[in-house]
Amino acid sequence: MPRLNRIVETALYVDDLDRARTFYEDKLGLAPLLRTKTLLAYDVGGANVLLLFQRGASLQTQSSPGGTIPPHDGSGPLHIAFAIDTDELPAWEAKLKGLGIVVEGRMQWERGSTSLYFRDPDGHLLELATPGLWRTY
């Protein structure tokens, strides 16, 4: 049986790309990989890609010389977790507070991980998680 190795990219759908760009680049410090009229792509830790699509802009098949991408979209608040180092947790807490970003929840997990939960401007629930959350992380 062939196996899946990892998740390469994760997508969120946003109402305002400029507002999302400001949040993810200026506040969270993500580095852009690609910017188009309907998509922002960000490097996350040199190993993953976060895609931010303009909500409703990818409902048609997208064709290019390389092939096609089927329609997709999403609505409602979604959830993603970012990995952070344990020793950087206090710095992240201070950064979020300094930016006026409300931490809505904090969880201490059985394996020793700590998670902080907050929202992006589109209401998506973002999590910062230290190692120990899962058997694989």
MODELLER restraints for C-alpha pairs under 7 A, 6 or more apart:
rsr = mdl.restraints
at = mdl.atoms
rsr.add(forms.Gaussian(group=physical.xy_distance, feature=features.Distance(at['CA:8:A'], at['CA:48:A']), mean=5.25, stdev=0.5))
rsr.add(forms.Gaussian(group=physical.xy_distance, feature=features.Distance(at['CA:8:A'], at['CA:49:A']), mean=6.21, stdev=0.5))
rsr.add(forms.Gaussian(group=physical.xy_distance, feature=features.Distance(at['CA:9:A'], at['CA:48:A']), mean=5.81, stdev=0.5))
rsr.add(forms.Gaussian(group=physical.xy_distance, feature=features.Distance(at['CA:9:A'], at['CA:49:A']), mean=4.53, stdev=0.5))
rsr.add(forms.Gaussian(group=physical.xy_distance, feature=features.Distance(at['CA:9:A'], at['CA:50:A']), mean=5.66, stdev=0.5))
rsr.add(forms.Gaussian(group=physical.xy_distance, feature=features.Distance(at['CA:9:A'], at['CA:51:A']), mean=6.82, stdev=0.5))
rsr.add(forms.Gaussian(group=physical.xy_distance, feature=features.Distance(at['CA:10:A'], at['CA:49:A']), mean=6.49, stdev=0.5))
rsr.add(forms.Gaussian(group=physical.xy_distance, feature=features.Distance(at['CA:10:A'], at['CA:50:A']), mean=5.13, stdev=0.5))
rsr.add(forms.Gaussian(group=physical.xy_distance, feature=features.Distance(at['CA:10:A'], at['CA:51:A']), mean=5.99, stdev=0.5))
rsr.add(forms.Gaussian(group=physical.xy_distance, feature=features.Distance(at['CA:11:A'], at['CA:50:A']), mean=5.93, stdev=0.5))
rsr.add(forms.Gaussian(group=physical.xy_distance, feature=features.Distance(at['CA:11:A'], at['CA:51:A']), mean=4.53, stdev=0.5))
rsr.add(forms.Gaussian(group=physical.xy_distance, feature=features.Distance(at['CA:11:A'], at['CA:52:A']), mean=5.77, stdev=0.5))
rsr.add(forms.Gaussian(group=physical.xy_distance, feature=features.Distance(at['CA:12:A'], at['CA:51:A']), mean=6.30, stdev=0.5))
rsr.add(forms.Gaussian(group=physical.xy_distance, feature=features.Distance(at['CA:12:A'], at['CA:52:A']), mean=5.05, stdev=0.5))
rsr.add(forms.Gaussian(group=physical.xy_distance, feature=features.Distance(at['CA:12:A'], at['CA:53:A']), mean=6.35, stdev=0.5))
rsr.add(forms.Gaussian(group=physical.xy_distance, feature=features.Distance(at['CA:13:A'], at['CA:52:A']), mean=5.64, stdev=0.5))
rsr.add(forms.Gaussian(group=physical.xy_distance, feature=features.Distance(at['CA:13:A'], at['CA:53:A']), mean=4.81, stdev=0.5))
rsr.add(forms.Gaussian(group=physical.xy_distance, feature=features.Distance(at['CA:13:A'], at['CA:54:A']), mean=5.82, stdev=0.5))
rsr.add(forms.Gaussian(group=physical.xy_distance, feature=features.Distance(at['CA:13:A'], at['CA:55:A']), mean=4.91, stdev=0.5))
rsr.add(forms.Gaussian(group=physical.xy_distance, feature=features.Distance(at['CA:13:A'], at['CA:73:A']), mean=6.82, stdev=0.5))
rsr.add(forms.Gaussian(group=physical.xy_distance, feature=features.Distance(at['CA:13:A'], at['CA:74:A']), mean=5.87, stdev=0.5))
rsr.add(forms.Gaussian(group=physical.xy_distance, feature=features.Distance(at['CA:13:A'], at['CA:75:A']), mean=6.97, stdev=0.5))
rsr.add(forms.Gaussian(group=physical.xy_distance, feature=features.Distance(at['CA:14:A'], at['CA:52:A']), mean=6.51, stdev=0.5))
rsr.add(forms.Gaussian(group=physical.xy_distance, feature=features.Distance(at['CA:14:A'], at['CA:53:A']), mean=6.11, stdev=0.5))
rsr.add(forms.Gaussian(group=physical.xy_distance, feature=features.Distance(at['CA:14:A'], at['CA:54:A']), mean=5.25, stdev=0.5))
rsr.add(forms.Gaussian(group=physical.xy_distance, feature=features.Distance(at['CA:14:A'], at['CA:55:A']), mean=5.18, stdev=0.5))
rsr.add(forms.Gaussian(group=physical.xy_distance, feature=features.Distance(at['CA:14:A'], at['CA:122:A']), mean=6.03, stdev=0.5))
rsr.add(forms.Gaussian(group=physical.xy_distance, feature=features.Distance(at['CA:15:A'], at['CA:54:A']), mean=5.95, stdev=0.5))
rsr.add(forms.Gaussian(group=physical.xy_distance, feature=features.Distance(at['CA:15:A'], at['CA:55:A']), mean=5.50, stdev=0.5))
rsr.add(forms.Gaussian(group=physical.xy_distance, feature=features.Distance(at['CA:15:A'], at['CA:122:A']), mean=6.86, stdev=0.5))
rsr.add(forms.Gaussian(group=physical.xy_distance, feature=features.Distance(at['CA:16:A'], at['CA:54:A']), mean=6.78, stdev=0.5))
rsr.add(forms.Gaussian(group=physical.xy_distance, feature=features.Distance(at['CA:17:A'], at['CA:54:A']), mean=6.20, stdev=0.5))
rsr.add(forms.Gaussian(group=physical.xy_distance, feature=features.Distance(at['CA:20:A'], at['CA:121:A']), mean=6.90, stdev=0.5))
rsr.add(forms.Gaussian(group=physical.xy_distance, feature=features.Distance(at['CA:24:A'], at['CA:30:A']), mean=5.82, stdev=0.5))
rsr.add(forms.Gaussian(group=physical.xy_distance, feature=features.Distance(at['CA:25:A'], at['CA:31:A']), mean=6.42, stdev=0.5))
rsr.add(forms.Gaussian(group=physical.xy_distance, feature=features.Distance(at['CA:30:A'], at['CA:42:A']), mean=6.09, stdev=0.5))
rsr.add(forms.Gaussian(group=physical.xy_distance, feature=features.Distance(at['CA:30:A'], at['CA:43:A']), mean=6.45, stdev=0.5))
rsr.add(forms.Gaussian(group=physical.xy_distance, feature=features.Distance(at['CA:30:A'], at['CA:44:A']), mean=6.65, stdev=0.5))
rsr.add(forms.Gaussian(group=physical.xy_distance, feature=features.Distance(at['CA:31:A'], at['CA:42:A']), mean=5.55, stdev=0.5))
rsr.add(forms.Gaussian(group=physical.xy_distance, feature=features.Distance(at['CA:31:A'], at['CA:43:A']), mean=5.62, stdev=0.5))
rsr.add(forms.Gaussian(group=physical.xy_distance, feature=features.Distance(at['CA:32:A'], at['CA:41:A']), mean=5.87, stdev=0.5))
rsr.add(forms.Gaussian(group=physical.xy_distance, feature=features.Distance(at['CA:32:A'], at['CA:42:A']), mean=4.49, stdev=0.5))
rsr.add(forms.Gaussian(group=physical.xy_distance, feature=features.Distance(at['CA:32:A'], at['CA:43:A']), mean=6.37, stdev=0.5))
rsr.add(forms.Gaussian(group=physical.xy_distance, feature=features.Distance(at['CA:33:A'], at['CA:41:A']), mean=5.29, stdev=0.5))
rsr.add(forms.Gaussian(group=physical.xy_distance, feature=features.Distance(at['CA:33:A'], at['CA:42:A']), mean=5.22, stdev=0.5))
rsr.add(forms.Gaussian(group=physical.xy_distance, feature=features.Distance(at['CA:33:A'], at['CA:43:A']), mean=6.26, stdev=0.5))
rsr.add(forms.Gaussian(group=physical.xy_distance, feature=features.Distance(at['CA:34:A'], at['CA:40:A']), mean=5.74, stdev=0.5))
rsr.add(forms.Gaussian(group=physical.xy_distance, feature=features.Distance(at['CA:34:A'], at['CA:41:A']), mean=4.98, stdev=0.5))
rsr.add(forms.Gaussian(group=physical.xy_distance, feature=features.Distance(at['CA:35:A'], at['CA:41:A']), mean=6.57, stdev=0.5))
rsr.add(forms.Gaussian(group=physical.xy_distance, feature=features.Distance(at['CA:38:A'], at['CA:53:A']), mean=5.83, stdev=0.5))
rsr.add(forms.Gaussian(group=physical.xy_distance, feature=features.Distance(at['CA:38:A'], at['CA:54:A']), mean=5.00, stdev=0.5))
rsr.add(forms.Gaussian(group=physical.xy_distance, feature=features.Distance(at['CA:38:A'], at['CA:57:A']), mean=6.30, stdev=0.5))
rsr.add(forms.Gaussian(group=physical.xy_distance, feature=features.Distance(at['CA:39:A'], at['CA:51:A']), mean=6.93, stdev=0.5))
rsr.add(forms.Gaussian(group=physical.xy_distance, feature=features.Distance(at['CA:39:A'], at['CA:52:A']), mean=5.64, stdev=0.5))
rsr.add(forms.Gaussian(group=physical.xy_distance, feature=features.Distance(at['CA:39:A'], at['CA:53:A']), mean=4.57, stdev=0.5))
rsr.add(forms.Gaussian(group=physical.xy_distance, feature=features.Distance(at['CA:39:A'], at['CA:54:A']), mean=6.15, stdev=0.5))
rsr.add(forms.Gaussian(group=physical.xy_distance, feature=features.Distance(at['CA:40:A'], at['CA:51:A']), mean=5.82, stdev=0.5))
rsr.add(forms.Gaussian(group=physical.xy_distance, feature=features.Distance(at['CA:40:A'], at['CA:52:A']), mean=5.04, stdev=0.5))
rsr.add(forms.Gaussian(group=physical.xy_distance, feature=features.Distance(at['CA:40:A'], at['CA:53:A']), mean=6.54, stdev=0.5))
rsr.add(forms.Gaussian(group=physical.xy_distance, feature=features.Distance(at['CA:41:A'], at['CA:49:A']), mean=6.55, stdev=0.5))
rsr.add(forms.Gaussian(group=physical.xy_distance, feature=features.Distance(at['CA:41:A'], at['CA:50:A']), mean=5.69, stdev=0.5))
rsr.add(forms.Gaussian(group=physical.xy_distance, feature=features.Distance(at['CA:41:A'], at['CA:51:A']), mean=4.52, stdev=0.5))
rsr.add(forms.Gaussian(group=physical.xy_distance, feature=features.Distance(at['CA:41:A'], at['CA:52:A']), mean=6.29, stdev=0.5))
rsr.add(forms.Gaussian(group=physical.xy_distance, feature=features.Distance(at['CA:42:A'], at['CA:49:A']), mean=5.45, stdev=0.5))
rsr.add(forms.Gaussian(group=physical.xy_distance, feature=features.Distance(at['CA:42:A'], at['CA:50:A']), mean=5.08, stdev=0.5))
rsr.add(forms.Gaussian(group=physical.xy_distance, feature=features.Distance(at['CA:42:A'], at['CA:51:A']), mean=6.47, stdev=0.5))
rsr.add(forms.Gaussian(group=physical.xy_distance, feature=features.Distance(at['CA:43:A'], at['CA:49:A']), mean=4.93, stdev=0.5))
rsr.add(forms.Gaussian(group=physical.xy_distance, feature=features.Distance(at['CA:43:A'], at['CA:50:A']), mean=6.63, stdev=0.5))
rsr.add(forms.Gaussian(group=physical.xy_distance, feature=features.Distance(at['CA:44:A'], at['CA:50:A']), mean=6.77, stdev=0.5))
rsr.add(forms.Gaussian(group=physical.xy_distance, feature=features.Distance(at['CA:55:A'], at['CA:73:A']), mean=6.52, stdev=0.5))
rsr.add(forms.Gaussian(group=physical.xy_distance, feature=features.Distance(at['CA:56:A'], at['CA:73:A']), mean=6.18, stdev=0.5))
rsr.add(forms.Gaussian(group=physical.xy_distance, feature=features.Distance(at['CA:58:A'], at['CA:71:A']), mean=5.68, stdev=0.5))
rsr.add(forms.Gaussian(group=physical.xy_distance, feature=features.Distance(at['CA:58:A'], at['CA:72:A']), mean=5.78, stdev=0.5))
rsr.add(forms.Gaussian(group=physical.xy_distance, feature=features.Distance(at['CA:58:A'], at['CA:73:A']), mean=6.29, stdev=0.5))
rsr.add(forms.Gaussian(group=physical.xy_distance, feature=features.Distance(at['CA:59:A'], at['CA:71:A']), mean=4.65, stdev=0.5))
rsr.add(forms.Gaussian(group=physical.xy_distance, feature=features.Distance(at['CA:59:A'], at['CA:72:A']), mean=5.55, stdev=0.5))
rsr.add(forms.Gaussian(group=physical.xy_distance, feature=features.Distance(at['CA:59:A'], at['CA:73:A']), mean=6.34, stdev=0.5))
rsr.add(forms.Gaussian(group=physical.xy_distance, feature=features.Distance(at['CA:60:A'], at['CA:71:A']), mean=4.94, stdev=0.5))
rsr.add(forms.Gaussian(group=physical.xy_distance, feature=features.Distance(at['CA:61:A'], at['CA:68:A']), mean=6.62, stdev=0.5))
rsr.add(forms.Gaussian(group=physical.xy_distance, feature=features.Distance(at['CA:61:A'], at['CA:69:A']), mean=5.73, stdev=0.5))
rsr.add(forms.Gaussian(group=physical.xy_distance, feature=features.Distance(at['CA:61:A'], at['CA:70:A']), mean=4.73, stdev=0.5))
rsr.add(forms.Gaussian(group=physical.xy_distance, feature=features.Distance(at['CA:61:A'], at['CA:71:A']), mean=4.91, stdev=0.5))
rsr.add(forms.Gaussian(group=physical.xy_distance, feature=features.Distance(at['CA:62:A'], at['CA:68:A']), mean=5.48, stdev=0.5))
rsr.add(forms.Gaussian(group=physical.xy_distance, feature=features.Distance(at['CA:62:A'], at['CA:69:A']), mean=5.12, stdev=0.5))
rsr.add(forms.Gaussian(group=physical.xy_distance, feature=features.Distance(at['CA:62:A'], at['CA:70:A']), mean=6.63, stdev=0.5))
rsr.add(forms.Gaussian(group=physical.xy_distance, feature=features.Distance(at['CA:63:A'], at['CA:69:A']), mean=6.55, stdev=0.5))
rsr.add(forms.Gaussian(group=physical.xy_distance, feature=features.Distance(at['CA:77:A'], at['CA:123:A']), mean=5.39, stdev=0.5))
rsr.add(forms.Gaussian(group=physical.xy_distance, feature=features.Distance(at['CA:77:A'], at['CA:124:A']), mean=4.42, stdev=0.5))
rsr.add(forms.Gaussian(group=physical.xy_distance, feature=features.Distance(at['CA:77:A'], at['CA:125:A']), mean=6.62, stdev=0.5))
rsr.add(forms.Gaussian(group=physical.xy_distance, feature=features.Distance(at['CA:78:A'], at['CA:124:A']), mean=4.88, stdev=0.5))
rsr.add(forms.Gaussian(group=physical.xy_distance, feature=features.Distance(at['CA:78:A'], at['CA:125:A']), mean=6.07, stdev=0.5))
rsr.add(forms.Gaussian(group=physical.xy_distance, feature=features.Distance(at['CA:79:A'], at['CA:124:A']), mean=5.83, stdev=0.5))
rsr.add(forms.Gaussian(group=physical.xy_distance, feature=features.Distance(at['CA:79:A'], at['CA:125:A']), mean=4.70, stdev=0.5))
rsr.add(forms.Gaussian(group=physical.xy_distance, feature=features.Distance(at['CA:79:A'], at['CA:126:A']), mean=5.82, stdev=0.5))
rsr.add(forms.Gaussian(group=physical.xy_distance, feature=features.Distance(at['CA:80:A'], at['CA:125:A']), mean=6.73, stdev=0.5))
rsr.add(forms.Gaussian(group=physical.xy_distance, feature=features.Distance(at['CA:80:A'], at['CA:126:A']), mean=5.36, stdev=0.5))
rsr.add(forms.Gaussian(group=physical.xy_distance, feature=features.Distance(at['CA:80:A'], at['CA:127:A']), mean=6.24, stdev=0.5))
rsr.add(forms.Gaussian(group=physical.xy_distance, feature=features.Distance(at['CA:81:A'], at['CA:126:A']), mean=5.79, stdev=0.5))
rsr.add(forms.Gaussian(group=physical.xy_distance, feature=features.Distance(at['CA:81:A'], at['CA:127:A']), mean=4.30, stdev=0.5))
rsr.add(forms.Gaussian(group=physical.xy_distance, feature=features.Distance(at['CA:81:A'], at['CA:128:A']), mean=5.71, stdev=0.5))
rsr.add(forms.Gaussian(group=physical.xy_distance, feature=features.Distance(at['CA:81:A'], at['CA:129:A']), mean=6.55, stdev=0.5))
rsr.add(forms.Gaussian(group=physical.xy_distance, feature=features.Distance(at['CA:82:A'], at['CA:127:A']), mean=5.95, stdev=0.5))
rsr.add(forms.Gaussian(group=physical.xy_distance, feature=features.Distance(at['CA:82:A'], at['CA:128:A']), mean=4.92, stdev=0.5))
rsr.add(forms.Gaussian(group=physical.xy_distance, feature=features.Distance(at['CA:82:A'], at['CA:129:A']), mean=6.10, stdev=0.5))
rsr.add(forms.Gaussian(group=physical.xy_distance, feature=features.Distance(at['CA:83:A'], at['CA:128:A']), mean=5.95, stdev=0.5))
rsr.add(forms.Gaussian(group=physical.xy_distance, feature=features.Distance(at['CA:83:A'], at['CA:129:A']), mean=5.07, stdev=0.5))
rsr.add(forms.Gaussian(group=physical.xy_distance, feature=features.Distance(at['CA:83:A'], at['CA:130:A']), mean=5.96, stdev=0.5))
rsr.add(forms.Gaussian(group=physical.xy_distance, feature=features.Distance(at['CA:84:A'], at['CA:128:A']), mean=6.26, stdev=0.5))
rsr.add(forms.Gaussian(group=physical.xy_distance, feature=features.Distance(at['CA:84:A'], at['CA:129:A']), mean=5.79, stdev=0.5))
rsr.add(forms.Gaussian(group=physical.xy_distance, feature=features.Distance(at['CA:84:A'], at['CA:130:A']), mean=5.17, stdev=0.5))
rsr.add(forms.Gaussian(group=physical.xy_distance, feature=features.Distance(at['CA:85:A'], at['CA:130:A']), mean=5.56, stdev=0.5))
rsr.add(forms.Gaussian(group=physical.xy_distance, feature=features.Distance(at['CA:85:A'], at['CA:131:A']), mean=6.94, stdev=0.5))
rsr.add(forms.Gaussian(group=physical.xy_distance, feature=features.Distance(at['CA:86:A'], at['CA:130:A']), mean=5.10, stdev=0.5))
rsr.add(forms.Gaussian(group=physical.xy_distance, feature=features.Distance(at['CA:86:A'], at['CA:131:A']), mean=6.85, stdev=0.5))
rsr.add(forms.Gaussian(group=physical.xy_distance, feature=features.Distance(at['CA:102:A'], at['CA:118:A']), mean=6.13, stdev=0.5))
rsr.add(forms.Gaussian(group=physical.xy_distance, feature=features.Distance(at['CA:103:A'], at['CA:116:A']), mean=6.55, stdev=0.5))
rsr.add(forms.Gaussian(group=physical.xy_distance, feature=features.Distance(at['CA:103:A'], at['CA:117:A']), mean=5.61, stdev=0.5))
rsr.add(forms.Gaussian(group=physical.xy_distance, feature=features.Distance(at['CA:103:A'], at['CA:118:A']), mean=4.81, stdev=0.5))
rsr.add(forms.Gaussian(group=physical.xy_distance, feature=features.Distance(at['CA:104:A'], at['CA:117:A']), mean=5.54, stdev=0.5))
rsr.add(forms.Gaussian(group=physical.xy_distance, feature=features.Distance(at['CA:104:A'], at['CA:118:A']), mean=5.38, stdev=0.5))
rsr.add(forms.Gaussian(group=physical.xy_distance, feature=features.Distance(at['CA:105:A'], at['CA:116:A']), mean=5.88, stdev=0.5))
rsr.add(forms.Gaussian(group=physical.xy_distance, feature=features.Distance(at['CA:105:A'], at['CA:117:A']), mean=4.98, stdev=0.5))
rsr.add(forms.Gaussian(group=physical.xy_distance, feature=features.Distance(at['CA:106:A'], at['CA:115:A']), mean=5.55, stdev=0.5))
rsr.add(forms.Gaussian(group=physical.xy_distance, feature=features.Distance(at['CA:106:A'], at['CA:116:A']), mean=4.65, stdev=0.5))
rsr.add(forms.Gaussian(group=physical.xy_distance, feature=features.Distance(at['CA:106:A'], at['CA:117:A']), mean=6.26, stdev=0.5))
rsr.add(forms.Gaussian(group=physical.xy_distance, feature=features.Distance(at['CA:107:A'], at['CA:114:A']), mean=5.61, stdev=0.5))
rsr.add(forms.Gaussian(group=physical.xy_distance, feature=features.Distance(at['CA:107:A'], at['CA:115:A']), mean=5.08, stdev=0.5))
rsr.add(forms.Gaussian(group=physical.xy_distance, feature=features.Distance(at['CA:107:A'], at['CA:116:A']), mean=6.69, stdev=0.5))
rsr.add(forms.Gaussian(group=physical.xy_distance, feature=features.Distance(at['CA:108:A'], at['CA:114:A']), mean=4.60, stdev=0.5))
rsr.add(forms.Gaussian(group=physical.xy_distance, feature=features.Distance(at['CA:108:A'], at['CA:115:A']), mean=6.60, stdev=0.5))
rsr.add(forms.Gaussian(group=physical.xy_distance, feature=features.Distance(at['CA:109:A'], at['CA:133:A']), mean=6.43, stdev=0.5))
rsr.add(forms.Gaussian(group=physical.xy_distance, feature=features.Distance(at['CA:111:A'], at['CA:132:A']), mean=5.10, stdev=0.5))
rsr.add(forms.Gaussian(group=physical.xy_distance, feature=features.Distance(at['CA:111:A'], at['CA:133:A']), mean=6.16, stdev=0.5))
rsr.add(forms.Gaussian(group=physical.xy_distance, feature=features.Distance(at['CA:112:A'], at['CA:132:A']), mean=5.42, stdev=0.5))
rsr.add(forms.Gaussian(group=physical.xy_distance, feature=features.Distance(at['CA:113:A'], at['CA:129:A']), mean=6.68, stdev=0.5))
rsr.add(forms.Gaussian(group=physical.xy_distance, feature=features.Distance(at['CA:113:A'], at['CA:130:A']), mean=5.10, stdev=0.5))
rsr.add(forms.Gaussian(group=physical.xy_distance, feature=features.Distance(at['CA:113:A'], at['CA:131:A']), mean=5.47, stdev=0.5))
rsr.add(forms.Gaussian(group=physical.xy_distance, feature=features.Distance(at['CA:113:A'], at['CA:132:A']), mean=4.53, stdev=0.5))
rsr.add(forms.Gaussian(group=physical.xy_distance, feature=features.Distance(at['CA:113:A'], at['CA:133:A']), mean=4.90, stdev=0.5))
rsr.add(forms.Gaussian(group=physical.xy_distance, feature=features.Distance(at['CA:114:A'], at['CA:129:A']), mean=5.78, stdev=0.5))
rsr.add(forms.Gaussian(group=physical.xy_distance, feature=features.Distance(at['CA:114:A'], at['CA:130:A']), mean=5.51, stdev=0.5))
rsr.add(forms.Gaussian(group=physical.xy_distance, feature=features.Distance(at['CA:115:A'], at['CA:127:A']), mean=6.26, stdev=0.5))
rsr.add(forms.Gaussian(group=physical.xy_distance, feature=features.Distance(at['CA:115:A'], at['CA:128:A']), mean=5.44, stdev=0.5))
rsr.add(forms.Gaussian(group=physical.xy_distance, feature=features.Distance(at['CA:115:A'], at['CA:129:A']), mean=4.41, stdev=0.5))
rsr.add(forms.Gaussian(group=physical.xy_distance, feature=features.Distance(at['CA:115:A'], at['CA:130:A']), mean=6.61, stdev=0.5))
rsr.add(forms.Gaussian(group=physical.xy_distance, feature=features.Distance(at['CA:116:A'], at['CA:127:A']), mean=5.48, stdev=0.5))
rsr.add(forms.Gaussian(group=physical.xy_distance, feature=features.Distance(at['CA:116:A'], at['CA:128:A']), mean=5.20, stdev=0.5))
rsr.add(forms.Gaussian(group=physical.xy_distance, feature=features.Distance(at['CA:116:A'], at['CA:129:A']), mean=6.68, stdev=0.5))
rsr.add(forms.Gaussian(group=physical.xy_distance, feature=features.Distance(at['CA:117:A'], at['CA:125:A']), mean=6.63, stdev=0.5))
rsr.add(forms.Gaussian(group=physical.xy_distance, feature=features.Distance(at['CA:117:A'], at['CA:126:A']), mean=5.66, stdev=0.5))
rsr.add(forms.Gaussian(group=physical.xy_distance, feature=features.Distance(at['CA:117:A'], at['CA:127:A']), mean=4.58, stdev=0.5))
rsr.add(forms.Gaussian(group=physical.xy_distance, feature=features.Distance(at['CA:117:A'], at['CA:128:A']), mean=6.66, stdev=0.5))
rsr.add(forms.Gaussian(group=physical.xy_distance, feature=features.Distance(at['CA:118:A'], at['CA:125:A']), mean=5.79, stdev=0.5))
rsr.add(forms.Gaussian(group=physical.xy_distance, feature=features.Distance(at['CA:118:A'], at['CA:126:A']), mean=5.35, stdev=0.5))
rsr.add(forms.Gaussian(group=physical.xy_distance, feature=features.Distance(at['CA:118:A'], at['CA:127:A']), mean=6.56, stdev=0.5))
rsr.add(forms.Gaussian(group=physical.xy_distance, feature=features.Distance(at['CA:119:A'], at['CA:125:A']), mean=4.71, stdev=0.5))
rsr.add(forms.Gaussian(group=physical.xy_distance, feature=features.Distance(at['CA:119:A'], at['CA:126:A']), mean=5.58, stdev=0.5))
rsr.add(forms.Gaussian(group=physical.xy_distance, feature=features.Distance(at['CA:120:A'], at['CA:126:A']), mean=6.97, stdev=0.5))
rsr.add(forms.Gaussian(group=physical.xy_distance, feature=features.Distance(at['CA:131:A'], at['CA:137:A']), mean=5.42, stdev=0.5))
